[in-house]
Amino acid sequence: MNFNSAGARHPAQRKAKAAGDTSPGTPMSPYPAPFNPAYPTYPPPYGQPGANMYGQQQGAGEYMQPMQPNMGGFPGAPPVNQGFAIPPQIFEQPMVADLAMHYGASMVGAGRQIVDRELEKYVPVSRLKYYFAVDTKYVTNKLRLLFFPFTHSDWSMKYEQGQPVQPRYELNAPDLYIPTMAYVTYVLLAGFVLGFQNRFSPEQLGIQASSALAWAVAEVLVELITLYITNINTNLTTLDLVAYSGYKYVGMIFAILLSLAFSKMGYYLGLIYFSISLAFFLIRTLKCQVLPEGHSQPSHDMYGNPMMNSDQHHSSGTKRRTYILLFVAGLQPLLMWWLSSHLVSTSLPKV
């Protein structure tokens, strides 16, 4: 009896049964079958064509969570394709709000320090603060000193830790507040006088401001060049010279106001008086910073031997410093007259 012939099946039927047989007795292939779109029951692995990264259909109405790589390569790390979102409730916590406020304040402070450091390279802001450190009492006493310097006795300046004391605490210290305000007042008063004389125009007001500023810059440059040529070392800085040269605008305002009341005679009387008082003020003030205190000690050469003619060098240096004082003091009346004489009329203004 031939069992093979009786129980034999067609080869095609045997292959079909082997392909669909899922019984435990059926041997499985050691390698996974390739993806076939005709069989949606077996979804493609992540990364192959046909895979859905947001959800893969596994069966009827069932979805499988897609596989996502980790950032750090370890379990629990946030996926790459998901953004990091801060919950808004965290900013309502007082500790977080205070921390953010302190952090913002520190960032603003750091930015301000950087701006101040870069600005200090071109504009001496910290030095300018010293010249504007004034109060009402200082301004009143300084104006009184400018008009009546003959009664003042102590002309020395006070120093604290090697730095001069602020003007609000030292009357003899130079400041830039009075010169700046006097310059602005002079320009406005010049426009007022020109309006009384029917000569006012916006161009004239600009000419008055620019000419006064140009002469002030030229005066300071001449003084600096003179100090450099004569090789005189002083404690004066450029801002000190600007401050001392700006006090003449106070006298110019005083003379112009007298001209409005007493015509040209009042102008010249005010100009002469303030020229004398300003020259006396400058000589006594600059004397402590330009002239050396006492006599210099005999100098020595590189071998320790005393050098001759030390008194002659000291005498010549003192003469140069005295000439500088007289030059600065005598220059002020000329500039006062030059900048204000054209504003004076021979007759009283008609109201």
NUTORVO-369705 format. One record per residue (C-alpha): x, z, y. Coordinates in pm, whole numbers, plus 32768, in hexadecimal, padded with zeros to 4 digits. Example, Ala and Ser with C-alpha at 12.3 -4.5 7.8 and 13.67 -1.06 7.14 Angstrom:
BEGIN
84CE830C7E3E;855782CA7F96;
//
This chain:
BEGIN
800080008000;80917F958147;806180A48247;811B7FE6834F;802B7EC88346;7EF67FA5833D;7F54808D8459;80107F968529;7FA67F5E868C;7FE17E498779;81297E708843;80747E46898C;7F867F618933;80A8804188D3;815680058A21;801E80448AE8;7FE3818A8A37;814B81F38A6E;812D81AE8BE1;7FF0827C8C0C;802D83858B06;805D84E08B97;805085A98A5A;8167869F8A18;81DC85D588F4;822784A889C3;8395849D8A2F;83D3848C8BA7;84CD83AF8C55;8601846A8CD6;85EE83AE8E24;84C383B18F12;83F882798F27;842181AB9067;831481BB916E;81F480CE9136;80EC80AD924C;7FE8805D9143;7FF881C390C6;7FAF82B191EB;7FAD83D790FC;812883DE910C;818983EA927E;82DF836D92E3;83E984739329;844084C79491;851E83C49531;84B08298945F;83D3817C94DE;826781D594D9;829B834C950F;81CC83FB9619;8292850996D5;815685B59750;80A285C39600;80A7850594B6;7F7284BC93ED;7F8E855B9299;7E318531921A;7CCF850C9289;7CBE85DC93CA;7E02869A937F;7F3A868E9457;809887029413;816D87A79522;828386B89586;83EA87149549;84A7875A968D;861B879096B3;86A088D0974F;877F88DF9880;887989CF97EF;885789719683;87C98AC29617;86678B3495CB;859F8BB396F2;864D8AE197FB;85658A2898ED;852E88BA9897;85C887A89964;848986F299BC;83DC88289A49;8416889A9BB4;845E8A029C19;83348A869CE0;83378BD39D9A;81EA8C839D8D;81618CBD9EEC;810B8E269E9A;827C8E839E99;82968E59A014;81848F5AA045;8266906B9FBF;82F79144A0D9;84509150A03A;84648FD6A01C;83E98FA6A181;84EE9099A20B;85FE8FF0A142;859D8E9AA1C7;85938F20A32A;86EC8FBEA30D;87778E82A273;86E98DADA38D;87738E9AA494;88CA8E8FA3F4;88C38D13A3EC;88628D04A55D;89778DFBA5B5;8A798D32A4F4;8A0B8BF1A5A2;8A1F8C99A6F5;8B818D11A6B0;8BEA8BB0A652;8B518B20A791;8BF48C2DA869;8D448BF2A7C7;8D348A7AA7FE;8CB68AA5A963;8DC98B9EA9B2;8ECB8A8BA97A;8E4C89CBAAA8;8D938AC8AB80;8E108C32AB9A;8CB78CCCAB71;8D388E2AAB28;8E138E1BAC5F;8CF48DA1AD37;8C218ECAACCB;8D248FAEAD6A;8D028F04AEBE;8B868F1AAEB9;8B789088AE4B;8AF19105AF9A;89CC91D2B016;89169201B160;89F8931BB1D2;8B31924CB19C;8AA4911FB259;8A4291F7B382;8B9292A7B394;8C549163B364;8B9D90B7B480;8BE191E4B55B;8D5091D0B4F8;8D60905EB552;8CD8909DB6AF;8D8D91E6B6F2;8ED091ECB626;8F8F92A8B733;8F0193F9B6CE;8F5493D3B55B;90889493B4E4;90AA9471B368;90EE9306B305;91779341B1A7;90BE92CCB070;907293A6AF45;90CF9341ADE2;904C93C0AC97;91119376AB58;91D49265AC09;909991B4AC85;900991C4ADE7;8ECF9293AE14;8D8791D7AE46;8D229192AFAE;8BF6927CAF9D;8CEB939CAF6E;8E059318B04C;8DC592A7B1B0;8F1591F6B1D3;8EDD911BB0A0;8E868FAEB0E0;8D338F29B078;8C878DDBB065;8B258E4EB0AC;8B4B8E67B227;8C078D17B247;8B058C64B16D;89DB8CEFB22A;8A868CAFB377;8ACC8B46B315;89608B07B2B7;88E78BB4B3F5;89D58AE4B4C9;894B899EB438;87E28A0BB475;88338A85B5D4;88DE893AB620;87A08882B5BD;86D4896FB696;87B18933B7C7;87B187BCB792;863687C5B781;862A8873B8D6;870C8766B961;8638864CB8CB;875E85DDB7F5;86E58654B6A3;86D68572B574;870685AEB400;884C84EDB410;88D285D4B51E;88858704B449;8944866FB327;8A668616B40B;8A7D877EB487;8A80880CB324;8B7B8711B299;8C698727B3C1;8C7088A4B3BA;8CB188A2B244;8DC08799B262;8E78885AB370;8E65899AB2A0;8EFF88EAB172;900D884BB24C;9062899CB2E6;908F8A44B193;91638922B114;92458934B246;92758AAAB215;92C68A81B0A3;93BE896AB0E8;94628A39B1F9;948B8B63B10F;951E8A80B005;961489D4B0EF;968C8B18B18A;96B38BB0B02C;95F28CECB082;95638DBAAF65;942C8E7BAFC7;93088F28AF21;92188E2EAFBB;91518D47AEDB;909C8C06AF34;8F4D8CB9AF41;8FE58DBEB02B;90468CABB11E;8EEB8C12B104;8E4F8D64B154;8F2E8DACB27F;8EFF8C4EB30C;8D858C67B2E9;8D628D91B3D3;8D838CA9B4FF;8C1E8C2AB4C7;8BA28D80B537;8C4D8D51B687;8BCB8BEDB6A6;8A668C66B674;8A9F8D78B775;8B268C81B878;8A0F8B82B83F;89038C8CB867;89A18CF9B9B0;899F8B8FBA24;88258B82B9F1;87FC8CABBAD8;89168C7EBBD6;896C8B0EBBB7;8AD98AA4BBA3;8B628BDCBC4A;8ACC8CBCBB3E;8B578BDABA2E;8CBD8BF3BAA9;8CA98D69BAE2;8C2D8DA1B980;8D2A8CB0B8EF;8E518D55B9A0;8DEA8EB6B941;8DAF8E6AB7D2;8EF08D9DB7BE;8FB78ECDB82F;8F028FBAB745;8F208ECCB61B;90938E92B658;90CD9009B669;9003903BB52C;90C28F2FB46C;92198FA7B4DA;91D7910FB47A;912F90B1B331;92288FABB2BC;9351907CB327;9329915EB1F8;93239032B10A;941F8F47B1AD;952D9023B243;960490ECB14F;95E79262B157;97289303B1D2;9881926BB1AF;98F091BEB076;9A019252AF9F;9B5591A5AF8E;9B479095AE88;9C49905DAD75;9CCA8F2AACC9;9CCF8EE6AB50;9E0C8FB8AB27;9D8390EAABDC;9E4C90B9AD1A;9D9190F4AE62;9D438FB4AF1D;9D988F93B08B;9CAD8F45B1A8;9B828FECB101;9B0E906DB254;9B248F10B2E3;9A498E88B1C9;99528FA0B202;994C8F60B378;99138DEAB34D;97FD8E29B24F;97518F1CB338;975D8E21B454;96BF8D14B37B;95A98E00B314;956B8E60B47E;95528CF2B4DE;94548CBDB3C7;93808DDAB44F;93898D4DB5B0;933B8BF0B530;92078C5FB46C;91888D3BB589;91C38C33B695;911B8B1FB5CB;8FC88BCAB5C9;8F738BAEB740;8FCC8A3CB740;8EE789F2B61B;8DD18AC5B6AF;8DDD8A00B7F3;8DF888B1B73F;8CC988ECB661;8BE18984B767;8C3788F5B8BE;8B6687BAB88E;8A308890B858;8A458932B9B0;89878893BACF;89DB88BCBC3E;88778920BC90;87868A14BBF0;8696897FBAF2;8536893BBB6A;842A89EDBAA3;
//
